[in-house]
Amino acid sequence: LDARNVAPTQEVIAKRCCEAQIANLIQFDEPLPNEPVKPELVLQLLDRVGSPASMAQAGSRFFGFVTGGSLPAALAANWLAAA
């Protein structure tokens, strides 16, 4: 953990390296698809675009938050699974 930065270092901030990575998050701003998307493609997008703009965590089971909307069918399935 000592070698892994939790937040950008002053050197990175001075170079403004993070600005491009954070600006790149705009790729997540897209309309909902009309057809299902393969999970592999979603994970690839999260890794390619989201990972460079994320912060390290020490927890071994914490992989970050993904906040977003929910499709009505997915929400209903969650309710049924939790009941």
N, CA, C and O of each residue as an XYZ file, in Angstrom:
332
protein
N       0.808     -1.203      0.000
C       0.000      0.000      0.000
C       0.846      1.260      0.000
O       0.416      2.303     -0.494
N       2.049      1.168      0.553
C       2.888      2.357      0.602
C       3.225      2.875     -0.792
O       3.412      4.077     -0.979
N       3.302      1.986     -1.755
C       3.662      2.397     -3.111
C       2.452      2.819     -3.940
O       2.606      3.284     -5.069
N       1.268      2.663     -3.394
C       0.055      2.972     -4.153
C      -0.586      4.240     -3.615
O      -0.967      4.304     -2.446
N      -0.701      5.232     -4.455
C      -1.297      6.495     -4.040
C      -2.811      6.364     -3.929
O      -3.460      5.743     -4.770
N      -3.352      6.953     -2.891
C      -4.799      6.965     -2.723
C      -5.393      8.093     -3.545
O      -6.442      7.931     -4.168
N      -4.738      9.209     -3.546
C      -5.171     10.370     -4.310
C      -3.996     10.832     -5.164
O      -2.857     10.445     -4.901
N      -4.249     11.638     -6.164
C      -3.146     12.123     -6.988
C      -2.101     12.862     -6.156
O      -2.438     13.639     -5.263
N      -0.841     12.613     -6.460
C       0.251     13.290     -5.754
C       0.342     14.735     -6.223
O      -0.242     15.110     -7.240
N       1.076     15.532     -5.477
C       1.266     16.931     -5.861
C       1.918     17.027     -7.238
O       1.617     17.932     -8.016
N       2.810     16.090     -7.527
C       3.471     16.081     -8.838
C       2.457     15.872     -9.957
O       2.507     16.547    -10.985
N       1.547     14.942     -9.751
C       0.516     14.675    -10.756
C      -0.407     15.873    -10.886
O      -0.788     16.259    -11.991
N      -0.761     16.456     -9.753
C      -1.634     17.631     -9.785
C      -0.951     18.769    -10.530
O      -1.584     19.463    -11.327
N       0.342     18.960    -10.272
C       1.084     20.030    -10.939
C       1.122     19.822    -12.448
O       1.067     20.788    -13.209
N       1.214     18.584    -12.881
C       1.251     18.286    -14.317
C      -0.142     18.286    -14.935
O      -0.288     18.253    -16.157
N      -1.152     18.322    -14.095
C      -2.546     18.292    -14.539
C      -2.857     17.041    -15.355
O      -3.659     17.068    -16.288
N      -2.200     15.942    -14.975
C      -2.419     14.674    -15.678
C      -3.836     14.155    -15.478
O      -4.393     13.498    -16.357
N      -4.400     14.443    -14.353
C      -5.713     13.873    -14.029
C      -6.849     14.555    -14.771
O      -7.914     13.962    -14.942
N      -6.645     15.779    -15.213
C      -7.736     16.507    -15.856
C      -8.257     15.768    -17.085
O      -9.466     15.688    -17.299
N      -7.353     15.235    -17.882
C      -7.779     14.514    -19.089
C      -8.533     13.242    -18.720
O      -9.520     12.893    -19.366
N      -8.070     12.552    -17.685
C      -8.734     11.314    -17.276
C     -10.130     11.599    -16.751
O     -11.072     10.864    -17.047
N     -10.262     12.656    -15.979
C     -11.578     13.012    -15.443
C     -12.484     13.516    -16.563
O     -13.666     13.174    -16.604
N     -11.945     14.321    -17.466
C     -12.741     14.801    -18.597
C     -13.191     13.641    -19.478
O     -14.246     13.713    -20.108
N     -12.408     12.587    -19.525
C     -12.732     11.413    -20.329
C     -13.972     10.678    -19.808
O     -14.559      9.869    -20.527
N     -14.371     10.957    -18.560
C     -15.558     10.311    -17.986
C     -16.836     10.678    -18.730
O     -17.870     10.040    -18.536
N     -16.772     11.699    -19.578
C     -17.941     12.091    -20.358
C     -18.423     10.943    -21.246
O     -19.570     10.943    -21.694
N     -17.548      9.966    -21.499
C     -17.939      8.811    -22.313
C     -19.064      8.007    -21.667
O     -19.762      7.258    -22.350
N     -19.243      8.158    -20.351
C     -20.334      7.456    -19.674
C     -21.673      8.153    -19.883
O     -22.721      7.572    -19.600
N     -21.654      9.381    -20.370
C     -22.880     10.148    -20.570
C     -23.451      9.810    -21.949
O     -23.156     10.472    -22.944
N     -24.254      8.786    -21.976
C     -24.840      8.336    -23.235
C     -26.268      7.886    -22.973
O     -26.606      7.534    -21.843
N     -27.110      7.891    -23.997
C     -28.487      7.433    -23.789
C     -28.527      5.936    -23.496
O     -27.622      5.189    -23.868
N     -29.583      5.522    -22.828
C     -29.763      4.094    -22.570
C     -29.914      3.356    -23.894
O     -30.607      3.827    -24.796
N     -29.274      2.214    -24.010
C     -29.391      1.462    -25.268
C     -30.771      0.825    -25.407
O     -31.437      0.521    -24.418
N     -31.178      0.631    -26.647
C     -32.455     -0.037    -26.916
C     -32.335     -1.549    -26.814
O     -33.330     -2.246    -26.615
N     -31.134     -2.048    -26.950
C     -30.866     -3.485    -26.910
C     -29.885     -3.779    -25.779
O     -29.153     -2.887    -25.351
N     -29.861     -5.010    -25.293
C     -28.898     -5.368    -24.245
C     -27.458     -5.176    -24.725
O     -27.155     -5.296    -25.912
N     -26.592     -4.878    -23.777
C     -25.164     -4.723    -24.059
C     -24.439     -5.868    -23.366
O     -24.763     -6.214    -22.230
N     -23.474     -6.447    -24.034
C     -22.724     -7.552    -23.444
C     -22.004     -7.076    -22.187
O     -21.383     -6.013    -22.199
N     -22.079     -7.848    -21.099
C     -21.399     -7.458    -19.856
C     -19.907     -7.210    -20.050
O     -19.330     -6.345    -19.392
N     -19.281     -7.963    -20.947
C     -17.846     -7.787    -21.189
C     -17.548     -6.381    -21.692
O     -16.534     -5.786    -21.328
N     -18.443     -5.847    -22.539
C     -18.238     -4.504    -23.072
C     -18.384     -3.452    -21.982
O     -17.644     -2.468    -21.951
N     -19.347     -3.667    -21.087
C     -19.535     -2.731    -19.975
C     -18.305     -2.737    -19.072
O     -17.814     -1.679    -18.678
N     -17.810     -3.924    -18.746
C     -16.619     -4.022    -17.895
C     -15.395     -3.424    -18.573
O     -14.572     -2.789    -17.914
N     -15.267     -3.619    -19.878
C     -14.146     -3.022    -20.603
C     -14.211     -1.503    -20.550
O     -13.189     -0.842    -20.360
N     -15.407     -0.945    -20.717
C     -15.571      0.508    -20.652
C     -15.252      1.024    -19.255
O     -14.558      2.030    -19.106
N     -15.758      0.336    -18.231
C     -15.453      0.747    -16.861
C     -13.954      0.717    -16.595
O     -13.420      1.615    -15.944
N     -13.277     -0.307    -17.092
C     -11.839     -0.423    -16.877
C     -11.072      0.628    -17.665
O     -10.175      1.278    -17.129
N     -11.424      0.796    -18.933
C     -10.680      1.704    -19.805
C     -10.884      3.167    -19.429
O      -9.930      3.946    -19.426
N     -12.125      3.547    -19.113
C     -12.442      4.950    -18.857
C     -12.493      5.256    -17.361
O     -11.996      6.291    -16.919
N     -13.091      4.361    -16.588
C     -13.279      4.632    -15.167
C     -12.044      4.439    -14.321
O     -11.770      5.249    -13.435
N     -11.291      3.384    -14.573
C     -10.127      3.082    -13.729
C      -9.097      4.199    -13.666
O      -8.630      4.514    -12.572
N      -8.717      4.817    -14.788
C      -7.710      5.877    -14.701
C      -8.163      7.092    -13.886
O      -7.324      7.850    -13.400
N      -9.463      7.285    -13.730
C      -9.973      8.439    -12.997
C     -10.383      8.078    -11.571
O     -10.999      8.889    -10.880
N     -10.047      6.867    -11.128
C     -10.466      6.426     -9.798
C      -9.356      6.611     -8.775
O      -8.215      6.925     -9.115
N      -9.716      6.410     -7.530
C      -8.767      6.520     -6.427
C      -8.569      5.146     -5.811
O      -9.510      4.357     -5.734
N      -7.359      4.858     -5.375
C      -7.050      3.561     -4.770
C      -7.733      3.425     -3.412
O      -7.928      4.410     -2.701
N      -8.089      2.201     -3.065
C      -8.694      1.889     -1.775
C      -7.917      0.745     -1.139
O      -7.413     -0.133     -1.839
N      -7.822      0.754      0.184
C      -7.082     -0.290      0.893
C      -7.927     -1.537      1.126
O      -7.383     -2.617      1.354
N      -9.239     -1.403      1.073
C     -10.116     -2.541      1.316
C      -9.991     -3.586      0.226
O     -10.056     -3.263     -0.960
N      -9.815     -4.821      0.618
C      -9.609     -5.881     -0.374
C     -10.877     -6.239     -1.138
O     -10.801     -6.848     -2.205
N     -12.035     -5.873     -0.611
C     -13.288     -6.222     -1.285
C     -14.035     -4.998     -1.789
O     -15.206     -5.098     -2.155
N     -13.383     -3.854     -1.813
C     -14.020     -2.636     -2.318
C     -13.479     -2.345     -3.704
O     -12.276     -2.146     -3.873
N     -14.343     -2.318     -4.680
C     -13.920     -2.099     -6.057
C     -14.426     -0.773     -6.609
O     -14.275     -0.504     -7.800
N     -15.013      0.044     -5.774
C     -15.508      1.341     -6.213
C     -17.020      1.340     -6.347
O     -17.659      0.290     -6.417
N     -17.561      2.517     -6.381
C     -18.997      2.686     -6.539
C     -19.313      2.947     -8.000
O     -18.581      3.669     -8.677
N     -20.379      2.376     -8.483
C     -20.903      2.699     -9.801
C     -22.314      3.193     -9.553
O     -23.202      2.414     -9.207
N     -22.517      4.481     -9.730
C     -23.815      5.076     -9.477
C     -24.495      5.325    -10.814
O     -23.902      5.901    -11.727
N     -25.709      4.899    -10.916
C     -26.407      5.107    -12.174
C     -27.880      4.810    -12.023
O     -28.366      4.533    -10.927
N     -28.562      4.872    -13.104
C     -29.987      4.613    -13.105
C     -30.278      3.126    -13.108
O     -29.372      2.293    -13.094
N     -31.546      2.819    -13.125
C     -31.960      1.420    -13.138
C     -33.126      1.271    -14.100
O     -34.014      2.121    -14.169
N     -33.104      0.192    -14.826
C     -34.241     -0.114    -15.682
C     -35.368     -0.669    -14.820
O     -35.103     -1.372    -13.845
N     -36.615     -0.371    -15.157
C     -37.734     -0.855    -14.344
C     -37.712     -2.370    -14.127
O     -38.000     -2.836    -13.025
N     -37.379     -3.133    -15.150
C     -37.347     -4.590    -15.003
C     -36.264     -5.019    -14.023
O     -36.465     -5.947    -13.240
N     -35.123     -4.353    -14.062
C     -34.039     -4.690    -13.139
C     -34.424     -4.338    -11.708
O     -34.108     -5.083    -10.780
N     -35.094     -3.220    -11.524
C     -35.543     -2.823    -10.192
C     -36.562     -3.826     -9.647
O     -36.486     -4.218     -8.482
N     -37.506     -4.238    -10.481
C     -38.506     -5.222    -10.051
C     -37.848     -6.555     -9.709
O     -38.240     -7.209     -8.743
N     -36.851     -6.964    -10.492
C     -36.135     -8.209    -10.202
C     -35.418     -8.114     -8.866
O     -35.372     -9.086     -8.113
N     -34.862     -6.958     -8.570
C     -34.197     -6.750     -7.281
C     -35.204     -6.855     -6.142
O     -34.915     -7.470     -5.116
N     -36.377     -6.263     -6.313
C     -37.408     -6.354     -5.276
C     -37.804     -7.811     -5.044
O     -37.937     -8.245     -3.900
N     -37.990     -8.564     -6.124
C     -38.380     -9.967     -5.991
C     -37.286    -10.786     -5.316
O     -37.575    -11.660     -4.499
N     -36.051    -10.510     -5.653
C     -34.937    -11.251     -5.053
C     -34.791    -10.933     -3.574
O     -34.387    -11.793     -2.791
N     -35.116     -9.712     -3.187
C     -34.963     -9.299     -1.792
C     -36.159     -9.700     -0.933
O     -36.066     -9.692      0.295
N     -37.272    -10.047     -1.559
C     -38.496    -10.363     -0.800
C     -38.397    -11.696     -0.098
O     -39.337    -12.109      0.580
